Amino acid sequence: MKILAIDTSSQSASCALSDDGKLLGEFYENVKLTHSQTILPMVQQLLATVRVPLDQVDLLAVTNGPGSFTGLRIGLSAVKGMAHALGKPCVGISTLEALAMNLWGQDCLVAPVLDARCAQVYTALFQGGPQGIHRLREDAALPLDQAEEGLKNAELPVFLVGDGAQMCYNRWKEHLPQLRLPAPALQYTRAAAVALAAGLPGHPPVEPQALAPAYLRLPQAERELLARQAQIETRR
Amino acid sequence: MEYLSHSTEQTEEFARQFAAQLRPGDVVACRGGMGAGKTAFARGLARGLGLTDRVSSPTFALVQEYTHGNIPLYHFDMYRINGLDSLYSTGFFDYLEGEGVLYIEWSENIQDALPPGTITLTIQPVDEETRKITIEGDRF
């Protein structure tokens, strides 16, 4: 099965083609380019390089959240459009899960962290080992302090990945000695990891119309919403 | 920094000169009621940044991008924004990573989301013709 995967969820952009689990090719750049202009030419160049025409792709995969509002929509639109035109299924992969896949097979914990602004991060927790990677905690939007608290007393090294990794590492390393940063090539979301996740059980393909973003509501927004709802209630 | 403006043209000219002190990545948060001259200030800023785009109020579009020139200017109007979810869905946070200057009208609505180092611009009507313009920030 040939899987074409793309990621435009953060500042980096990436696309990859895998065939029955073998990575045929991958492009990755992280230079603040406008993804809406770069991602499709990148996909075209990748397919030309690996000599696989687009209509031979069996499944299209894309990171569908959390991440940059605009970035996510660019990737989703590109995949929905291609899948619809080709009559092929597609699948949305959590950005945080794709990040954790970068540490596949390693005996460690992986905490993906994406900068959600206003002292908050999108984060989750995974464990690497003989089975590859498995999830310990669901994707969540948390204040930085709460995210740090959740990593205390870990008994394995904890790798931070994602665009918030450097920031969190600098803030937390004093109190969390087991924190690690991986090599630069593994710090950001890679389309190869999106393709890897898409081929695993638990990621059922869907029709392009059904592919949707998975934004996480920020805790501050949650509080504001509750405050507004309470106001409406008291007026009744 | 304070300036007393006696006309729309003076507001624009002041903004044009002020633009020379701005750098890519700067966020200018404007506070001022309707008719204070926030959009006039934006026009001056755009000229000062070397942009030839036509400047207009982004009340409905939420953001206008002016990119024909040296430093891009992203002109926001937060009048209709009523919370963090709403702000997120404008793509506002993505612009903070960019190489342009952000100018935000009705910034009072997103006070908590403004990044550190934001330059605050207040335009207060003194009378029908006169405005007191105040600029506060680390570099001012």
Chai-1 contact restraints between the chains, C-beta under 6 A:
chainA,res_idxA,chainB,res_idxB,connection_type,confidence,min_distance_angstrom,max_distance_angstrom,comment,restraint_id
A,S68,B,D94,contact,1.0,0.0,6.0,A-B,restraint_1
A,F69,B,Y88,contact,1.0,0.0,6.0,A-B,restraint_2
A,F69,B,S89,contact,1.0,0.0,6.0,A-B,restraint_3
A,F69,B,G91,contact,1.0,0.0,6.0,A-B,restraint_4
A,T70,B,G91,contact,1.0,0.0,6.0,A-B,restraint_5
A,T70,B,D94,contact,1.0,0.0,6.0,A-B,restraint_6
A,R117,B,F93,contact,1.0,0.0,6.0,A-B,restraint_7
A,C118,B,A113,contact,1.0,0.0,6.0,A-B,restraint_8
A,L218,B,L84,contact,1.0,0.0,6.0,A-B,restraint_9
A,Q220,B,L84,contact,1.0,0.0,6.0,A-B,restraint_10
A,A221,B,G83,contact,1.0,0.0,6.0,A-B,restraint_11
A,A221,B,L84,contact,1.0,0.0,6.0,A-B,restraint_12
A,A221,B,D85,contact,1.0,0.0,6.0,A-B,restraint_13
A,E224,B,G83,contact,1.0,0.0,6.0,A-B,restraint_14
